[in-house]
Amino acid sequence: MAHSIQRKSNEYREQLIDQLISHRIYKKNGKHLFQLTLEELEQEYERVLSTQMRCS
């Protein structure tokens, strides 16, 4: 079961990275996306979404 949770977490992480790349975000604070924690990726993605909503 732990393996399944870790796999889902990795899949979610990859989805967040793919979404950020689709918005032309490749780094944050000099770090590549794959170097960020899951929490940092989520925060960046939420920032992108909120910026997008304000511009719409």
Secondary structure, DSSP 8 states (H G I E B T S, - for coil): -HHHHHHHHHHHHHHHHHHHHHTT--EETTEEGGGS-HHHHHHHHHHHHHHHHHH-
